[in-house]
Amino acid sequence: MPETESFDYSLWIPNDPRAVPICRRTIRLILTMHGLIRLADVAELMAAELVSNAVRHTKGPAGLRVHWSGTGTLRVGAWDADPSPP
């Protein structure tokens, strides 16, 4: 798949520390399949930090989003479903 096409992936994860390495592997696979392997190390680190914070400081499930704009911007975000603040 050409690098110029945009994409958007979301992954829902349970509140479980084992979700962190799964997110790291998933983001590496996504970037590899889209020809963006050069961004994988930094994106993995960002995803691991965001997901581990969501798992550590909340009680509900969380999510990870990976978005490539197609113009050179990769966004990695995480959110949680816990209604109370951490």
C-alpha distance (Angstrom), angle and dihedral (degrees) to the residues before:
residue distance angle dihedral
M1 . . .
P2 3.81 . .
E3 3.76 117.9 .
T4 3.80 92.2 -126.4
E5 3.81 95.9 70.2
S6 3.78 117.4 94.3
F7 3.79 122.7 -126.7
D8 3.78 139.6 -178.8
Y9 3.82 126.6 -160.6
S10 3.80 130.2 179.4
L11 3.78 126.9 -168.1
W12 3.80 123.0 -169.1
I13 3.79 112.9 -150.1
P14 3.79 134.3 -171.4
N15 3.77 122.7 -118.5
D16 3.79 92.4 -94.2
P17 3.82 129.3 120.0
R18 3.81 89.0 -133.2
A19 3.80 87.4 69.7
V20 3.82 91.1 73.3
P21 3.84 97.5 70.3
I22 3.80 90.0 40.9
C23 3.80 89.6 56.3
R24 3.81 90.9 47.6
R25 3.80 91.9 52.8
T26 3.78 92.6 43.7
I27 3.79 94.5 52.3
R28 3.82 90.8 47.7
L29 3.80 90.4 51.4
I30 3.81 92.6 48.5
L31 3.79 92.9 50.2
T32 3.80 92.9 44.5
M33 3.80 92.2 51.6
H34 3.81 90.3 51.2
G35 3.79 95.2 47.9
L36 3.81 94.4 -108.0
I37 3.80 99.2 115.5
R38 3.81 90.1 133.3
L39 3.83 88.1 70.7
A40 3.80 96.2 46.9
D41 3.82 100.3 93.3
V42 3.79 95.1 52.5
A43 3.81 93.3 39.6
E44 3.82 90.9 50.8
L45 3.78 91.0 52.2
M46 3.80 92.1 48.8
A47 3.80 92.3 47.6
A48 3.81 92.4 48.1
E49 3.81 92.3 51.1
L50 3.80 94.2 46.7
V51 3.80 95.9 44.6
S52 3.80 94.9 43.7
N53 3.82 89.5 52.8
A54 3.80 90.9 49.5
V55 3.81 91.8 48.6
R56 3.80 94.7 43.4
H57 3.79 99.7 45.4
T58 3.81 103.9 36.1
K59 3.77 137.2 52.7
G60 3.79 102.8 -143.1
P61 3.78 136.4 65.6
A62 3.78 121.2 -69.6
G63 3.77 138.3 -155.3
L64 3.78 138.5 -138.3
R65 3.80 123.4 -152.2
V66 3.80 127.0 -165.8
H67 3.79 117.3 -171.1
W68 3.81 128.5 178.1
S69 3.79 113.6 -167.7
G70 3.78 94.7 -157.6
T71 3.79 89.1 -125.3
G72 3.79 97.3 79.3
T73 3.81 104.0 -78.5
L74 3.81 121.1 118.9
R75 3.79 116.9 -169.7
V76 3.78 123.5 -166.8
G77 3.77 117.9 -173.8
A78 3.79 139.6 167.5
W79 3.76 133.6 -163.7
D80 3.78 137.2 176.0
A81 3.77 133.6 -138.5
D82 3.80 95.6 -139.3
P83 3.85 107.0 119.1
S84 3.80 93.8 -154.8
P85 3.80 121.5 76.9
P86 3.83 116.2 -107.1
